[in-house]
Amino acid sequence: MKNKYRHLIEQSFEFPNEEFSLIEDELQWFDIPLMDIIKQYGTPLRIFYLPKISQNIQRAKKMFNVAMAKADYEGDYHYCYCTKSSHFSFVLEEVLKQNIHIETSSAFDINIIESLYEEGKITKDKYILCNGFKRPQYIENIQSLIRNGFENTISILDNKFELDLLKENLDKDFKIGIRIASEEEPKFDFYTSRLGIRYNDIIPYYLNNIKQHQHVHLKM
C-alpha cells in the first residue's frame, strides 16, 4: 500500500529536475544549499528565486508566440501577472521588468496598482484585468482606476449583476469582459454558481445590457 509521504511526493513531482539536486545527500535548490538556510532561519520557510520568475514569464511568452505563428494567428498576446500569486514587492518588481500586464482579484490589489503607479513602476496604459467576485469595495476601487485614467482597465463580469454596480456613479467609458461559466448543465432549477455567466445567457445579456450602453465596451 502506498500511503507514505514519500509516495505522495513521488506521484506529485518528477525527480530529478533542473531546480533540485543532491550534493552529499543534502538538497540543493538552484545550487543553493537549503540545509544551511534552514539551520540559520528555521522552518517553516518560504524562499523565492527571482531569476526563475523572469525565466518562466519569458518561457510562457515564447510558447504562445510559437503557437500563434503555427496557427497564423494575427492577434496580440499580453502576459498578465496575477497579483494573488504573490503580493511581495520584490516579486512584483521582478515581474514588471518583463514588460507584463496585471490581473487583480480583490480590492486590495487595486491599492497595489495605485502604489506601483505612484512609484513610477507602471504606466496608465497597462492592461489591468479585474477578475474575481466583486464586493462593494472592489467595485469602488475599479471605478477609481477608471476615473483616474487607467484606460485599459477591464472588469471581467463574474455574474449578471456586476455591470449595474460598475455603472453606478460612473460617467466615463469603460471596458468589460465576460467570464463564461462551465458548460456543465446545473442539476437544480435554482442556478447558484457565481463562476461566470452561463453560455446560453451571454448573447441575450449582451443585447439587453451592453450593446446599447454608450459607455460600456465589451473586450473579452
C-alpha positions in Angstrom: 0.0 0.0 0.0 1.4 3.4 -1.0 0.4 5.6 1.9 3.6 7.2 3.0 4.6 10.8 2.5 7.4 9.8 0.0 4.7 8.2 -2.2 2.8 11.4 -2.3 6.0 13.3 -3.3 6.9 10.7 -5.9 3.5 10.9 -7.6 3.3 14.7 -7.4 6.8 15.6 -8.6 9.3 14.4 -11.2 12.8 14.0 -10.0 15.5 14.8 -10.9 14.6 18.2 -12.3 16.5 21.4 -13.1 15.7 23.1 -9.8 16.8 20.4 -7.3 19.9 18.4 -6.9 21.7 16.4 -4.2 25.2 17.0 -3.0 26.5 14.7 -0.3 22.8 13.7 0.4 21.8 17.3 1.1 19.2 19.1 -1.0 20.3 21.9 -3.3 17.8 24.3 -4.9 19.3 26.2 -7.9 22.7 25.3 -6.3 21.6 26.9 -3.0 22.3 24.6 0.0 18.9 24.5 1.6 20.1 22.9 4.8 22.4 25.8 5.5 19.4 28.2 5.2 17.2 26.1 7.3 19.8 25.9 10.1 20.1 29.7 10.1 16.4 30.6 9.8 14.5 27.5 10.9 11.2 26.2 9.4 8.6 26.6 8.0 10.4 28.8 5.5 9.3 30.3 2.1 12.0 31.2 -0.4 11.7 32.9 -3.8 14.3 32.5 -6.5 13.7 35.7 -8.6 15.6 34.8 -11.7 13.3 31.8 -12.2 10.2 34.0 -12.2 11.5 36.0 -15.1 12.6 32.8 -16.9 9.1 31.4 -16.6 7.5 34.5 -17.9 9.8 34.5 -21.0 9.1 30.8 -21.4 5.3 31.4 -21.5 5.7 34.2 -23.9 7.8 32.1 -26.2 5.3 29.2 -26.1 2.5 31.5 -27.1 4.5 33.1 -29.9 5.4 29.8 -31.4 1.8 28.5 -31.2 0.4 31.7 -32.7 2.9 31.6 -35.5 1.9 28.0 -36.3 -1.8 28.9 -36.3 -1.2 32.1 -38.3 -2.9 34.0 -35.5 -2.7 37.7 -36.1 -3.7 39.0 -32.7 -1.5 40.1 -29.9 -0.5 38.2 -26.7 -0.3 40.0 -23.4 1.1 38.3 -20.4 -0.8 39.3 -17.2 0.7 38.6 -13.8 -1.9 37.5 -11.2 -1.1 39.5 -8.1 -2.8 37.0 -5.8 0.0 34.5 -6.6 2.4 36.8 -4.6 1.9 40.3 -3.3 5.5 40.8 -2.2 7.0 43.9 -3.6 10.3 42.3 -4.6 8.4 39.7 -6.6 6.2 42.4 -8.3 9.3 44.4 -9.1 11.0 41.4 -10.8 7.8 40.6 -12.7 7.4 44.2 -14.0 10.9 44.0 -15.6 9.4 41.7 -18.1 7.0 44.3 -19.6 3.9 42.5 -18.4 0.3 43.5 -17.5 -1.6 42.8 -14.3 -4.6 40.7 -13.2 -6.3 41.6 -9.9 -8.7 39.6 -7.8 -9.6 41.9 -4.8 -9.9 45.5 -3.7 -6.5 45.2 -2.0 -4.9 44.5 -5.4 -6.2 47.8 -6.8 -4.4 49.6 -3.9 -1.2 47.9 -5.1 -1.8 49.1 -8.6 -2.1 52.7 -7.4 1.0 52.4 -5.3 3.0 51.0 -8.2 1.9 53.9 -10.4 2.8 56.5 -7.7 6.3 54.9 -7.5 6.7 55.2 -11.3 6.8 51.4 -11.8 3.8 51.2 -14.1 2.0 53.5 -16.5 -1.7 54.0 -17.0 -1.7 52.2 -20.4 -1.1 48.8 -18.8 -3.9 46.3 -19.1 -5.5 45.8 -15.7 -7.8 42.7 -15.7 -10.1 42.8 -12.7 -11.1 39.3 -12.1 -12.9 37.6 -9.2 -16.2 38.2 -7.3 -16.6 41.9 -6.8 -17.7 43.1 -3.4 -18.6 46.8 -2.9 -15.1 48.0 -2.1 -13.6 46.2 -5.1 -16.2 47.8 -7.4 -15.4 51.2 -5.9 -11.7 50.7 -6.4 -12.2 49.6 -10.0 -14.3 52.7 -10.6 -11.5 54.8 -9.1 -8.9 53.3 -11.5 -11.2 54.2 -14.5 -11.8 57.7 -13.3 -8.1 58.2 -12.8 -7.3 57.4 -16.4 -6.2 53.7 -16.4 -7.7 53.4 -19.9 -7.1 49.6 -20.2 -8.8 48.6 -17.0 -11.1 45.7 -18.0 -13.5 44.4 -15.4 -14.3 40.7 -16.0 -18.0 40.2 -15.2 -18.4 37.2 -12.8 -22.2 37.4 -12.8 -25.1 39.5 -14.3 -25.2 42.0 -11.5 -21.7 43.4 -11.5 -22.3 45.6 -14.6 -25.1 47.5 -12.9 -22.8 48.1 -9.9 -20.0 49.3 -12.1 -22.2 51.7 -13.9 -23.4 53.5 -10.8 -21.9 57.0 -10.5 -19.5 56.3 -13.4 -20.0 58.6 -16.4 -16.8 57.6 -18.3 -16.3 54.9 -21.0 -15.0 51.6 -19.6 -14.1 48.2 -20.8 -15.5 44.9 -19.6 -15.0 41.2 -20.2 -17.4 38.3 -19.6 -16.4 35.1 -17.7 -18.1 32.2 -19.3 -19.4 29.5 -16.9 -18.6 25.9 -17.4 -20.8 24.2 -20.0 -21.9 21.7 -17.4 -25.7 21.9 -17.0 -26.9 22.7 -13.5 -28.7 19.9 -11.7 -31.0 22.3 -9.9 -33.7 24.7 -11.1 -32.1 27.4 -9.0 -28.7 28.1 -10.5 -26.3 29.2 -7.8 -22.9 29.2 -9.4 -21.1 32.5 -9.2 -18.3 31.3 -11.5 -19.3 33.2 -14.6 -22.3 33.7 -16.8 -23.9 30.7 -18.5 -23.1 30.3 -22.2 -26.7 30.3 -23.3 -27.3 33.6 -21.4 -24.5 35.6 -22.8 -26.0 36.7 -26.1 -29.3 37.8 -24.6 -27.4 39.5 -21.8 -25.2 41.4 -24.3 -28.1 42.5 -26.4 -30.2 43.7 -23.4 -27.5 45.2 -21.1 -24.3 46.0 -23.1 -24.9 46.7 -26.8 -27.0 49.9 -26.3 -25.0 51.3 -23.5 -22.8 54.2 -24.7 -20.1 53.9 -22.1 -19.7 50.1 -21.9 -17.3 48.4 -24.4 -17.1 44.6 -24.4 -13.4 43.5 -25.0 -13.1 39.9 -23.7 
